[in-house]
């Protein structure tokens, strides 16, 4: 695109800044970069940039920031979704001579210093998380002054604004309101590498309004460096065995993505045992450990990070050599975002998908986990409306039966929609009219199903894989890549050597997961009529226990998912399960050996659990005292919901039969308490209290699975 006459001076100035930033005297703009800079600096427009990972979106906002600062503008505020992304951006800004600071949950000790630097006009770029925008102190005390002085607003990973984005986040929707409050002449830049046409339209509509026209600059999303492939193997052992055998053949260092935390931990452990230097990286990894792992990967001192989606947007390692997926993400767009980490500054990078049979079930779980029902929304609004003071999230858990994670997402949605507001001390109802948008949630649910179907189509397509991903992102001129396994044939080995398969099978056949007892009662139980608070007394609690496997595990987790799937029949335990459970018990280093076995009154699998308890009692030559009695038809709740309601649903619902109570009085050791699935652990905890009251010396919980 030829420059307009009045662009010549601006382009020369911008190019000088770019070359200083990147330290290359011959550097030039990629197609679209200067057009975006000119729209921001000269025209003060609202601009949406949709460009592939590695194109240089950060160069646009850093160059534009420095040019705006030269013209007397205030600091740029960059809204960034992840701490890892903030760390990379602050480091990149420093290398480029841009004075950048961040305010986030990981650096509270630096906030006062950051505020002082802002007041002294010594900051070019301030990075904040979208969640920070609704922190009452920041929102009410600092944000108004920043808005008055703001030179430019940058929204990174802007697809998060949209319901249709693969990583929608309610907090991002507040940016529409923030953009609407900006003084005239303050440009807005939104950037993303993963937006299809529907997301682009949605983001543009949200950033526009009030007469603002949004300029969209979109380039090709093809990644010529990536060599894509899909290898379908028959079982978990084969997939893990392939990694054990062939990981060292993949170029450089890279990322192995898994769908669950348990799979990441198990895979990392198996690869370390096979001699690879790898680390697990999940949402449960401590912040300092995450940062150390990121640095190790960037320095190529590890072969790979075995990661969940916690390692995603914004992680910047230009020479990342490969990305392998052990299990597929739920949409081609999410897959494109993750594989885009590789090959940003190299000519070649390998991308391989090893799909699993459990993938659709995992997709379905996560797709519905954060979509509350109208009844529970009503509970939240009524609880807040009836309160005479702000209610914390913990206090709301005793008034609305939602899991903490679901409740937090719902509150954010209601806050963005104006029905509730976060204040010091918790949440309050605004009194504004609000109705559950059935049509919206139905559309989102259907979109998620369509995305899952598209991902399965990607796995089985006969056409070019890169072209498929480009088409999924609605790129009109998608072309064949000539490199993927459909274009050029399989580039990866397909065999799994016997020794690797054996090592993988040994890993997957491992049994036993610690089952930790609850230590504290949920807060506010008096509101539900349950007279407990504080720490659970040791004399009424469970001892540390064991489960055969997690439902999310590789290996035995697959068997557990089949066993407890909706509609699966209840039947007596088979010999393979008994042998596996016996191995768990044999490896359990308990202080006191159990003196008897008791089973829970399972509603869904009574035959399975009773037969398992009897089998374990027979193998251990222990008396089986039968199942506990279910009082008043037993527990009233269903799986899911929050901790307070889960406890209330089982409180007082278990009793020890008279014959068992008589036997307990003469036992010299603890009881092995057998159940099907441990989820909240409140059923086991309440049952333990009943057993202690009946004279049990201790309660050792054992379950087939845990969530």
Secondary structure, 3 states (H helix, E strand, C coil): CCCCCCHHHHHHHHHHHHHHHHCCCCCCCCCCHHHHHHHHHCCCCEEEEECCCCCCHHHHHHHHHHHHHHCCCCCEEEECCCHHHHHHHHHHHHHCCCCEEEECCCCHHHHHHHHHHHHCCCCCEEEECHHHHHCHHHHHHHHHHHHHHCCEEEECCHHHHCCCCCCCCHHHHHHHHHHHHCCCCCEEEEEECCCCHHHHHHHHHHHCECCECEEEEECCCCCCCEEEEECCCCCHHHHHHHHHHHHHHCCCCEEEEECCHHHHHHHHHHHHHCCCCEEEECCCCCHHHHHHHHHHHHCCCCCEEEECCCCCCCCCCCCCCEEEEECCCCCHHHHHHHHCCCCCCCCCEEEEEECCCCHHHHHHHHHHHCCCCHHHHHHHHHHHHCCCCCECHHHHCCCCCCCHHHHHHHHHHHHHCCCEEEECCEEEECCCCCCCCHHHHHHHHHHHHHHHHHHHHHHHCCCCHHHHHHHHCCCCCCCCCCCCHHHHCCCCCCCCCHHHHHHHHHHHCCCCEEECCCCECCCCHHHHCCCCCCECCHHHCCEEEEEEEECCCCCHHHHHHHHCCCCCCCCCCCHHHHHHHHHHHHHCCCCCCCCEEEECCCCCCHHHHHHHHHHHHHHHCCEEEEECEEHHHCCCCCCCCCHHHHHHHHCCCEECCHHHHHHHCCCCCCEEEEEEEECCCHHHHHHHHHHHHCCCCCEEEEEEEEC
